Amino acid sequence: MNIVVCGAGQVGSHAAEVLIAAGHAITLIDDCAERIEAIEQNLDARVLMGNCANADVLREGGAGNADLLVAATGVDEINLLTASLGKGLGASKTLARVHHSAYFDQRGLDYQRHLNIDQIICPEFTTAQAIAAMLRNPGALAIENFGRGKIEMAELLVKPQAAAVGKTLIELGLPRGVRLVGIERGGQALLPDASTIIARGDAVILVGNTDVMPKVRKLFGKGNSGRQRVVIMGGSSMAVWLCRALHERGFAIRLFEPNRQRAEALSEKLEWVTVICDDPTDQSVFDEEHLADADVFIGLAEDDDEHNIITCASAKSMGIKQSIAVVQKPAYMHLLRPIGIDAAFIPRMLAAREIIGELATGSLLSVASLAQGVINVYRLVVPAEAQHVGKPLKELGITPHWMIAAIQHGHEVFVPSADDYLSAGDVALVVGISGTEDKLKGLLAD
C-alpha cells in the first residue's frame, strides 16, 4: 500500500518503520531538516520537507493517491487539519493522532465526523487503558484497544467453591454486557452454548463491558479482596486517563505532581483521587505517606524515560509490591526487569499497532490466539455488500464454531444479544475454533 506519514517524531517515525517492515511504500513529511535527515539515513522511505497542513505539500507527497494518510505531528490541530485535507485530496483513509481529550472524547463536537476523518487515535489514552486493564485483571487477554477500552477480555480459572460451579450458562444468568466465549477443560477447548455446565478447574474466557466485568468475576471466584492501593507519579494527560479508567473499580489512588498549579488543577478535575504536590521518591515523603504499603507504583512522568525508570526501580526497592513504567525508547526495555520493574508500556508501539489495524478494513485481522491456539479472536469489519447485514445474530448460521463477542457501531460499543444485528461498517470482535475460518468468511460474502 502507498502510505503517507506526516510527522517524523516518535509516533510517526516508529509507525513508518513498522509499516516499511510490513512491505508498504512510505512517504514521510516533516518540516524539521534534522528529522528528515535522520529518516533518510535510517529508513527506506521517500521523504519530503514541508508543512503537512499545506495542501500543496500534501499533493506533492502523494496524498491524493494514498491508501492511508497518517497525521502524527506533535500538534493536535495540525493533525486534524492535515487528515481532513488528505481526505479532501483523495486519500482512501486518513488517521489523526491527538493528545487532547476534547478532540478524542468528541465532547461538544464529533471532530472525526465533522472533519471527515476516518479514525482519531490517542496513544496516551490507549496506554492508560492497557495499564488499567492489567491492574483490573492481571489475567486480562490482549484484544488491542477494541471500542476505545470499553470492552475487555479475561481468562479466569474457576475456583472449587465458585457460585458458577455445576450451573449451565442459562442457569448462571450472566448479566447483559458480558459473554462467556470459550472454555478450556482438561486440555480441550470448546465454545459453550446455553446448556454448557461450568466445572471446577475450568478456564473460562469472558468478553464484556469493563463496568460489568468486576461483578461477573465474582461468580467464578475471582472477586477483588479489598481496594488496591495505587501510587502514580506524574500528572500527565495519561495519568488523567488512567485515573478515569480506574474510577469506581476498587482502587485507592494517590497521584503525585510536583508542579503546584498542575496539582491544584488535577485535584479539581479528579475529585476521587488524592492529589499530592510532592516527590514520592523522596525518602521522607515515602515514609510519611506509608507508600511501602502500596500495591503498585506507576511512573508516568512526561517525556522523561530515565526518571520513570529510576523512580520505579527505587519504589520497588523500598517495598512497593509492583512497579510499572511508561517509556518512549524501546532500547530501554531489556534493562527493566533486572532492576525490579515488573511491566513497561511504550505508547508509540501501541499507536503503531492501532495504525496497522486500520489497514485491515474490509478483511479479517487476527487479534489473539487463545487456549494454546485452539480458539482464535478476530477483528472483522463488515462490508456494505455482506449478505448478513441487518439479520439477527441468531440467524447468521455461524454457530457452533463462531460467535460475535462484541460490536462497535459508530461510537457505540456493546456485547450483543441473539437479537442484535450487524450493520455495514460495524467492527465486530469474533471468537471461534481454529481451522473453521471459512465459516466466518461467509460473513463477508455478497
C-alpha positions in Angstrom: 0.0 0.0 0.0 1.0 3.6 -0.5 1.0 5.4 2.9 1.8 9.0 3.7 3.0 9.6 7.2 3.0 13.3 8.4 5.3 14.0 11.3 8.7 12.3 11.9 8.5 12.4 15.7 8.4 9.3 18.0 5.0 8.0 16.8 5.4 8.9 13.1 8.9 7.5 12.7 8.1 4.3 14.6 4.9 3.8 12.6 6.9 4.3 9.4 9.5 1.8 10.5 6.8 -0.8 11.3 4.9 -0.2 8.0 8.1 -0.4 5.9 8.9 -3.7 7.6 5.4 -4.9 6.6 6.2 -4.1 2.9 4.3 -0.9 2.5 5.6 2.1 0.4 6.1 5.1 2.8 6.3 8.8 2.2 7.2 10.7 5.3 6.6 14.5 5.5 8.1 16.8 8.2 9.2 20.4 8.5 12.3 19.7 10.5 15.5 19.2 8.5 17.2 17.2 11.3 14.4 14.7 11.5 14.2 14.4 7.7 17.9 13.7 7.6 17.6 11.0 10.3 14.8 9.3 8.3 16.9 9.3 5.1 19.8 7.7 6.9 17.8 5.0 8.8 14.7 4.2 6.8 13.9 3.1 3.2 11.2 5.8 2.8 10.6 8.7 0.4 11.0 11.9 2.4 9.6 15.4 1.8 10.4 18.5 3.9 7.4 20.9 4.3 4.4 21.9 6.3 1.9 19.0 6.1 -1.0 21.3 6.8 -0.4 22.8 3.3 -2.4 21.2 0.6 0.3 21.7 -2.0 2.8 19.9 0.2 0.3 17.0 0.7 -0.3 16.8 -3.1 3.5 16.7 -3.7 3.7 13.9 -1.1 1.1 11.8 -2.9 -1.8 12.2 -0.6 -4.2 12.2 -3.5 -3.3 8.5 -4.3 -2.6 7.3 -0.8 -4.3 4.2 0.6 -3.7 5.7 4.1 -2.6 9.1 5.4 -1.4 9.3 9.0 -1.1 12.7 10.7 1.2 12.3 13.7 2.9 15.6 14.3 3.1 16.9 17.9 0.3 19.4 17.4 -3.3 18.2 17.6 -4.8 20.9 15.4 -2.3 20.4 12.6 -3.0 16.7 12.7 -6.8 17.2 12.5 -6.4 19.7 9.6 -3.9 17.5 7.8 -6.1 14.4 8.0 -9.1 16.4 6.8 -7.1 17.9 3.9 -5.7 14.5 3.0 -9.2 13.1 2.7 -10.3 16.0 0.6 -7.4 15.5 -1.7 -8.3 11.9 -2.3 -6.6 9.7 0.3 -8.6 6.5 0.7 -8.4 6.6 4.5 -7.0 9.2 7.0 -6.0 8.9 10.6 -5.1 11.7 13.0 -3.2 11.3 16.3 -4.3 13.7 19.1 -3.2 14.4 22.7 -6.1 16.5 24.0 -9.1 14.7 25.5 -11.6 17.2 24.0 -10.7 16.1 20.5 -10.7 12.4 21.3 -13.8 12.3 23.5 -15.8 14.2 20.9 -17.1 16.5 23.7 -19.2 19.2 22.2 -18.4 18.2 18.6 -17.7 15.0 16.8 -14.4 16.2 15.2 -13.9 12.9 13.4 -17.2 13.1 11.6 -17.2 16.9 11.1 -13.7 16.9 9.6 -14.4 13.7 7.5 -11.5 11.8 9.2 -11.7 8.0 9.3 -10.0 7.5 12.6 -8.7 9.5 15.6 -6.2 7.8 17.9 -4.7 8.9 21.2 -1.6 6.9 22.3 -1.8 8.3 25.8 -5.4 7.0 26.1 -4.5 3.6 24.6 -1.6 3.3 27.0 -3.7 4.3 30.0 -6.3 1.7 29.1 -3.7 -1.0 28.7 -2.3 -0.3 32.2 -5.9 -0.1 33.7 -6.8 -3.5 32.1 -3.6 -5.0 33.6 -4.5 -3.6 37.1 -8.2 -4.6 36.9 -7.4 -8.1 36.0 -3.8 -9.4 35.8 -5.2 -12.3 33.6 -6.6 -9.9 31.0 -6.1 -11.0 27.4 -4.9 -8.6 24.7 -7.7 -7.6 22.3 -6.0 -4.5 21.1 -7.9 -1.3 22.0 -11.3 -2.6 20.9 -14.0 0.0 21.4 -11.6 2.5 23.0 -11.2 0.4 26.1 -14.9 -0.2 26.7 -14.6 -3.9 26.1 -12.2 -6.3 27.8 -11.4 -9.9 27.6 -10.3 -12.1 30.5 -9.4 -15.7 31.2 -10.3 -16.9 34.7 -9.7 -20.2 36.5 -13.0 -21.4 38.1 -12.4 -21.9 41.8 -13.8 -25.0 43.6 -16.3 -23.1 45.7 -17.3 -20.6 43.0 -21.0 -19.8 42.5 -20.8 -20.8 38.9 -19.8 -24.5 39.5 -22.4 -27.0 38.4 -24.6 -24.5 36.6 -25.4 -24.2 33.0 -24.9 -20.9 31.3 -28.6 -20.3 31.1 -28.9 -21.0 34.9 -25.9 -18.8 35.6 -27.8 -15.8 34.2 -24.8 -13.7 33.1 -25.8 -10.0 33.1 -26.3 -8.1 29.9 -23.0 -6.8 28.6 -20.9 -9.9 29.1 -20.5 -13.2 27.2 -18.7 -16.4 28.1 -17.0 -17.2 24.7 -14.7 -20.1 25.5 -13.8 -22.8 28.0 -10.6 -24.7 28.4 -11.1 -28.0 30.2 -8.7 -30.9 30.6 -6.6 -29.8 27.7 -9.6 -29.4 25.4 -11.1 -26.1 24.3 -14.8 -25.5 23.4 -17.2 -22.8 22.5 -20.1 -23.0 25.0 -23.8 -22.9 24.4 -26.7 -22.3 26.8 -26.6 -25.9 28.1 -22.9 -26.0 28.9 -22.2 -26.7 32.5 -19.4 -24.9 34.3 -17.0 -27.2 36.2 -14.4 -26.5 38.9 -11.0 -26.1 37.3 -12.3 -24.8 34.0 -10.5 -21.8 32.5 -13.3 -19.6 31.2 -12.8 -16.8 28.6 -15.1 -13.8 29.1 -15.7 -10.8 26.9 -17.6 -7.9 28.4 -18.1 -4.2 29.1 -15.5 -3.0 31.6 -18.1 -1.8 34.0 -19.8 -5.2 34.2 -16.7 -7.5 34.4 -15.9 -7.0 38.1 -19.3 -8.4 39.2 -19.0 -11.3 36.8 -15.6 -12.3 38.1 -17.1 -13.0 41.5 -19.3 -15.7 40.0 -16.1 -17.7 39.2 -14.4 -17.0 42.5 -12.2 -14.1 41.2 -13.6 -11.2 43.2 -11.2 -8.5 44.4 -10.2 -8.7 48.0 -10.2 -5.1 49.2 -9.2 -1.9 47.5 -5.9 -1.9 45.6 -3.6 1.0 46.6 -2.1 2.7 43.6 0.6 5.4 43.5 1.0 7.4 40.3 4.0 9.7 39.7 3.3 12.5 37.2 0.2 14.4 36.4 0.3 14.0 32.6 -2.7 13.6 30.4 -2.0 9.8 30.5 -2.4 9.9 34.3 -5.8 11.6 34.0 -6.9 8.9 31.5 -5.7 6.2 33.9 -7.4 7.7 37.0 -10.7 7.8 35.0 -10.2 4.2 33.8 -9.8 3.1 37.5 -12.6 5.2 38.9 -15.1 3.2 41.0 -13.2 -0.1 40.2 -11.9 -0.8 43.7 -8.8 1.4 43.6 -7.5 3.9 46.1 -5.3 6.3 44.1 -2.7 8.8 45.2 -1.3 11.0 42.4 2.0 12.9 42.9 2.6 16.0 40.8 5.5 18.4 41.8 4.0 21.4 40.0 1.6 23.1 42.4 -0.5 24.8 39.7 -0.9 21.5 37.8 -1.6 19.6 41.1 -4.4 22.0 42.0 -6.0 21.7 38.6 -5.8 17.9 38.8 -7.3 18.0 42.3 -10.4 19.8 40.9 -10.7 17.5 37.9 -10.1 14.2 39.7 -12.1 14.6 42.9 -12.0 10.8 43.8 -8.1 10.9 43.6 -5.8 12.1 46.4 -3.5 14.6 44.6 -0.2 15.4 46.4 2.2 18.1 45.4 5.4 16.4 46.2 8.1 13.8 45.1 7.0 10.3 46.1 10.6 9.0 45.9 11.9 11.4 48.5 12.5 9.2 51.5 10.8 11.5 54.0 7.7 11.7 51.7 7.8 8.0 51.1 7.8 7.2 54.8 5.2 9.9 55.7 2.7 8.7 53.1 3.4 5.0 54.1 4.0 4.2 50.4 5.7 0.9 51.2 2.1 -0.4 51.8 1.0 0.4 48.3 0.2 -2.4 45.8 1.6 -0.7 42.7 3.7 2.3 41.7 3.4 3.7 38.2 5.9 6.1 36.6 4.1 8.5 34.3 6.5 11.5 34.2 6.0 13.1 30.8 8.9 12.6 28.2 11.3 11.5 30.9 12.2 7.8 30.5 15.1 7.9 32.8 13.2 9.5 35.7 10.3 6.9 35.2 12.8 4.0 35.2 14.8 5.2 38.2 11.8 6.1 40.4 10.0 2.8 39.6 13.1 0.8 40.5 13.6 2.9 43.6 9.9 2.4 44.7 10.2 -1.3 44.2 13.5 -1.5 46.3 11.7 0.5 49.1 9.0 -2.1 49.4 6.2 -1.4 46.9 4.9 -4.7 45.6 4.7 -3.9 41.9 6.1 -1.2 39.6 5.1 -0.1 36.1 7.0 2.3 33.9 5.9 4.2 30.8 8.9 4.7 28.4 9.3 6.1 25.0 12.5 4.3 23.9 12.2 0.6 23.2 16.0 0.3 23.7 15.5 0.5 27.4 13.1 -2.5 27.6 15.8 -5.1 28.2 17.1 -3.2 31.3 13.8 -3.0 33.2 13.2 -6.5 34.7 16.7 -6.9 36.0 16.3 -3.8 38.1 12.9 -4.8 39.5 10.4 -3.2 37.1 7.5 -5.6 36.6 6.0 -4.1 33.4 6.6 -1.4 30.9 4.4 0.3 28.2 5.6 2.1 25.1 2.9 4.5 23.7 4.3 4.7 20.2 4.3 1.0 19.8 0.7 0.8 20.9 -0.1 3.6 18.4 1.7 1.8 15.6 -0.4 -1.3 16.3 -3.6 0.8 16.0 -2.4 2.3 12.7 -1.7 -1.2 11.3 -5.1 -2.3 12.4 -6.6 0.4 10.2 -5.0 -1.3 7.2 -7.2 -4.4 7.7 -10.5 -2.7 7.0 -12.7 -4.9 4.8 -11.0 -8.1 5.9 -10.2 -10.2 9.0 -7.5 -9.1 11.4 -6.2 -11.8 13.8 -6.2 -10.2 17.3 -5.3 -13.1 19.7 -4.9 -16.8 19.9 -6.3 -18.5 23.0 -6.3 -21.9 24.6 -3.0 -22.9 23.1 -4.1 -21.9 19.6 -7.4 -23.8 19.6 -9.5 -20.6 19.8 -8.9 -17.5 17.7 -10.1 -14.0 18.1 -10.6 -11.8 15.0 -11.5 -8.2 14.3 -14.0 -8.1 11.5 -15.1 -5.0 9.5 -18.5 -5.6 7.9 -18.6 -4.5 4.3 -21.8 -3.0 2.8 -22.3 -5.9 0.4 -22.2 -8.6 3.2 -25.2 -10.9 2.9 -25.8 -11.0 6.6 -26.1 -7.2 7.2 -29.3 -6.5 9.1 -30.1 -10.1 10.1 -30.4 -11.0 13.8 -27.2 -12.8 15.0 -29.2 -15.9 15.8 -29.9 -16.3 12.1 -26.3 -16.0 10.9 -25.6 -19.7 11.0 -22.0 -19.4 12.2 -22.6 -21.4 15.4 -21.3 -23.7 16.9 -17.9 -22.8 15.6 -18.0 -19.0 15.9 -19.7 -16.3 17.9 -19.9 -12.5 17.8 -18.5 -11.3 21.1 -18.7 -7.6 20.7 -19.8 -4.9 18.2 -18.7 -1.4 17.6 -21.3 0.6 15.8 -20.0 4.2 15.3 -19.2 5.4 18.8 -21.4 2.8 20.4 -19.7 -0.4 21.7 -21.7 -3.3 23.2 -21.8 -7.0 23.8 -24.7 -8.2 21.6 -27.6 -10.4 22.3 -29.0 -13.0 19.9 -31.5 -10.4 18.5 -28.9 -7.8 17.7 -27.5 -7.5 14.2 -24.6 -6.3 12.2 -24.7 -3.1 10.1 -22.4 -2.1 7.2 -19.2 -0.5 8.6 -19.6 -2.1 12.0 -16.5 -3.6 13.6 -17.1 -7.0 15.3 -14.9 -8.9 17.7 -15.4 -12.6 16.7 -14.3 -15.7 18.6 -14.1 -19.2 17.2 -12.4 -22.5 16.7 -9.2 -22.6 14.7 -9.4 -24.2 11.3 -13.0 -23.2 10.7 -12.3 -19.7 9.3 -14.2 -20.5 6.1 -17.4 -20.4 8.0 -16.5 -17.0 9.4 -15.5 -15.6 5.9 -19.1 -16.2 4.9 -20.0 -13.1 6.8 -18.0 -11.2 4.2 -19.7 -12.8 1.2 -22.0 -10.8 -1.0 
